[in-house]
Amino acid sequence: MTMLRNVIQLKYVVGILFILVLTLHSIAANNKELSSEYLNTPEYLHDNKIFVEQNQTFGIVCNSSKQIKACSISSPYNAFFSINQEFNQSWYEGGRIFISIKDPYSCIATVDMANASDTGEWKCILPVKGIKEGYVEEYKLYNVSVV
């Protein structure tokens, strides 16, 4: 009887592991699609300077060594795009700009159809967990040139 119970428990554990492996495989495939779709962009990045051709796509990566609470990005034309952990992805300007929190330490913004108004300073604003209670803001700047 004990042997039969052990076999049933083993089958149960194997079934759970199988479901877990399938779930992790699906998550990895989705992340691979997102990263290839949104991060393999035809821009040239050099020391936070992005050079991109007109009507091409460029990406901005905002990251921190601390856990982020939200992600905000301001554009050179005074537009402000923001998301948080609860609503961790959004599209703006009719889908031209996509912003997403990729993991607890980074978010990305992808801008399609780059145009002259995209030239200038893009600023990432990341509320991160501070040493003491509460959050502090970290900033990262990108200078974009649309050529």
C-alpha positions as a Markdown table, in Angstrom:
| # | Residue | x | y | z |
|---|---|---|---|---|
| 1 | Met | 0.0 | 0.0 | 0.0 |
| 2 | Thr | 2.8 | 2.4 | 0.8 |
| 3 | Met | 4.5 | 1.6 | -2.5 |
| 4 | Leu | 1.3 | 2.4 | -4.4 |
| 5 | Arg | 1.0 | 5.7 | -2.5 |
| 6 | Asn | 4.6 | 6.6 | -3.3 |
| 7 | Val | 3.9 | 5.9 | -7.0 |
| 8 | Ile | 0.8 | 8.1 | -7.0 |
| 9 | Gln | 2.7 | 10.9 | -5.3 |
| 10 | Leu | 5.6 | 10.6 | -7.8 |
| 11 | Lys | 3.1 | 10.8 | -10.7 |
| 12 | Tyr | 1.5 | 13.9 | -9.1 |
| 13 | Val | 5.0 | 15.5 | -8.7 |
| 14 | Val | 6.0 | 14.6 | -12.3 |
| 15 | Gly | 2.7 | 16.1 | -13.6 |
| 16 | Ile | 3.3 | 19.4 | -11.7 |
| 17 | Leu | 6.8 | 19.6 | -13.0 |
| 18 | Phe | 5.7 | 19.0 | -16.6 |
| 19 | Ile | 3.1 | 21.8 | -16.3 |
| 20 | Leu | 5.8 | 24.1 | -14.7 |
| 21 | Val | 8.2 | 23.3 | -17.6 |
| 22 | Leu | 5.5 | 24.0 | -20.2 |
| 23 | Thr | 4.7 | 27.3 | -18.5 |
| 24 | Leu | 8.3 | 28.4 | -18.3 |
| 25 | His | 8.8 | 27.5 | -21.9 |
| 26 | Ser | 5.8 | 29.6 | -22.9 |
| 27 | Ile | 7.0 | 32.6 | -20.9 |
| 28 | Ala | 10.5 | 32.3 | -22.4 |
| 29 | Ala | 9.1 | 32.2 | -25.9 |
| 30 | Asn | 7.0 | 35.3 | -25.2 |
| 31 | Asn | 10.0 | 37.1 | -23.8 |
| 32 | Lys | 12.1 | 36.2 | -26.8 |
| 33 | Glu | 9.4 | 37.5 | -29.1 |
| 34 | Leu | 9.2 | 40.8 | -27.2 |
| 35 | Ser | 12.9 | 41.3 | -27.0 |
| 36 | Ser | 13.5 | 40.5 | -30.6 |
| 37 | Glu | 10.5 | 42.7 | -31.7 |
| 38 | Tyr | 11.3 | 45.7 | -29.5 |
| 39 | Leu | 15.0 | 45.6 | -28.8 |
| 40 | Asn | 16.6 | 44.6 | -32.1 |
| 41 | Thr | 16.1 | 48.1 | -33.6 |
| 42 | Pro | 18.2 | 49.6 | -36.4 |
| 43 | Glu | 19.7 | 52.4 | -34.3 |
| 44 | Tyr | 23.2 | 53.3 | -33.5 |
| 45 | Leu | 23.9 | 53.8 | -29.8 |
| 46 | His | 27.1 | 55.5 | -28.5 |
| 47 | Asp | 27.4 | 56.8 | -24.9 |
| 48 | Asn | 23.6 | 57.5 | -24.6 |
| 49 | Lys | 23.5 | 59.0 | -28.0 |
| 50 | Ile | 21.2 | 57.4 | -30.5 |
| 51 | Phe | 21.4 | 57.9 | -34.2 |
| 52 | Val | 18.5 | 56.7 | -36.2 |
| 53 | Glu | 17.3 | 57.1 | -39.7 |
| 54 | Gln | 14.0 | 58.8 | -40.5 |
| 55 | Asn | 11.0 | 56.4 | -40.4 |
| 56 | Gln | 13.1 | 53.7 | -38.6 |
| 57 | Thr | 12.6 | 52.4 | -35.0 |
| 58 | Phe | 14.8 | 53.2 | -32.0 |
| 59 | Gly | 14.7 | 51.9 | -28.4 |
| 60 | Ile | 15.5 | 53.4 | -25.0 |
| 61 | Val | 16.4 | 51.1 | -22.1 |
| 62 | Cys | 15.9 | 52.5 | -18.6 |
| 63 | Asn | 17.5 | 50.4 | -15.9 |
| 64 | Ser | 18.6 | 50.5 | -12.3 |
| 65 | Ser | 20.5 | 48.3 | -9.9 |
| 66 | Lys | 17.5 | 48.8 | -7.6 |
| 67 | Gln | 13.9 | 47.6 | -8.0 |
| 68 | Ile | 11.8 | 50.1 | -9.9 |
| 69 | Lys | 8.2 | 51.0 | -9.0 |
| 70 | Ala | 7.3 | 52.7 | -12.3 |
| 71 | Cys | 8.8 | 54.1 | -15.4 |
| 72 | Ser | 8.3 | 57.5 | -17.0 |
| 73 | Ile | 9.8 | 58.9 | -20.1 |
| 74 | Ser | 9.7 | 62.5 | -21.4 |
| 75 | Ser | 10.3 | 63.3 | -25.0 |
| 76 | Pro | 12.0 | 66.4 | -26.6 |
| 77 | Tyr | 8.6 | 67.6 | -27.7 |
| 78 | Asn | 7.3 | 67.7 | -24.0 |
| 79 | Ala | 5.2 | 64.5 | -24.2 |
| 80 | Phe | 5.3 | 62.4 | -21.0 |
| 81 | Phe | 4.8 | 58.6 | -21.1 |
| 82 | Ser | 4.3 | 56.7 | -17.8 |
| 83 | Ile | 3.6 | 53.2 | -16.6 |
| 84 | Asn | 3.8 | 51.3 | -13.2 |
| 85 | Gln | 4.2 | 47.8 | -12.0 |
| 86 | Glu | 0.4 | 47.2 | -12.0 |
| 87 | Phe | -0.1 | 48.5 | -15.6 |
| 88 | Asn | 3.3 | 47.4 | -16.9 |
| 89 | Gln | 3.0 | 48.2 | -20.6 |
| 90 | Ser | 1.2 | 50.7 | -22.8 |
| 91 | Trp | 1.1 | 52.2 | -26.3 |
| 92 | Tyr | 1.0 | 56.0 | -27.0 |
| 93 | Glu | 0.5 | 58.1 | -30.0 |
| 94 | Gly | -1.6 | 55.6 | -31.8 |
| 95 | Gly | 0.8 | 52.8 | -31.1 |
| 96 | Arg | 3.9 | 54.6 | -32.4 |
| 97 | Ile | 5.5 | 54.5 | -28.9 |
| 98 | Phe | 5.5 | 51.4 | -26.7 |
| 99 | Ile | 6.7 | 51.4 | -23.1 |
| 100 | Ser | 7.0 | 48.3 | -21.0 |
| 101 | Ile | 8.5 | 47.2 | -17.6 |
| 102 | Lys | 10.6 | 44.2 | -18.6 |
| 103 | Asp | 11.6 | 43.1 | -15.2 |
| 104 | Pro | 11.8 | 44.6 | -11.6 |
| 105 | Tyr | 15.0 | 46.5 | -12.6 |
| 106 | Ser | 14.3 | 47.9 | -16.1 |
| 107 | Cys | 11.8 | 49.2 | -18.7 |
| 108 | Ile | 12.0 | 49.8 | -22.4 |
| 109 | Ala | 10.5 | 52.3 | -24.7 |
| 110 | Thr | 10.3 | 51.7 | -28.4 |
| 111 | Val | 9.6 | 54.5 | -30.9 |
| 112 | Asp | 8.5 | 53.5 | -34.4 |
| 113 | Met | 8.6 | 55.8 | -37.4 |
| 114 | Ala | 11.3 | 58.2 | -36.1 |
| 115 | Asn | 10.8 | 61.7 | -37.3 |
| 116 | Ala | 12.4 | 65.2 | -36.8 |
| 117 | Ser | 10.4 | 65.9 | -33.6 |
| 118 | Asp | 12.1 | 62.9 | -32.0 |
| 119 | Thr | 15.5 | 64.6 | -32.2 |
| 120 | Gly | 16.6 | 65.8 | -28.8 |
| 121 | Glu | 16.8 | 64.7 | -25.2 |
| 122 | Trp | 14.7 | 61.8 | -24.0 |
| 123 | Lys | 14.7 | 61.4 | -20.2 |
| 124 | Cys | 14.0 | 58.2 | -18.2 |
| 125 | Ile | 12.6 | 58.8 | -14.7 |
| 126 | Leu | 12.6 | 55.7 | -12.5 |
| 127 | Pro | 11.2 | 55.7 | -8.9 |
| 128 | Val | 13.4 | 53.1 | -7.2 |
| 129 | Lys | 13.4 | 51.8 | -3.6 |
| 130 | Gly | 15.7 | 54.0 | -1.5 |
| 131 | Ile | 18.0 | 52.9 | 1.2 |
| 132 | Lys | 15.5 | 54.3 | 3.7 |
| 133 | Glu | 11.8 | 53.8 | 3.5 |
| 134 | Gly | 10.1 | 55.2 | 0.3 |
| 135 | Tyr | 11.3 | 55.8 | -3.2 |
| 136 | Val | 13.8 | 58.1 | -4.8 |
| 137 | Glu | 14.0 | 59.0 | -8.5 |
| 138 | Glu | 16.9 | 58.0 | -10.8 |
| 139 | Tyr | 17.3 | 59.6 | -14.2 |
| 140 | Lys | 18.9 | 58.5 | -17.4 |
| 141 | Leu | 19.3 | 60.7 | -20.5 |
| 142 | Tyr | 19.5 | 59.8 | -24.2 |
| 143 | Asn | 20.2 | 62.3 | -26.9 |
| 144 | Val | 18.5 | 61.2 | -30.1 |
| 145 | Ser | 19.4 | 62.3 | -33.6 |
| 146 | Val | 17.1 | 61.5 | -36.4 |
| 147 | Val | 19.1 | 61.7 | -39.7 |
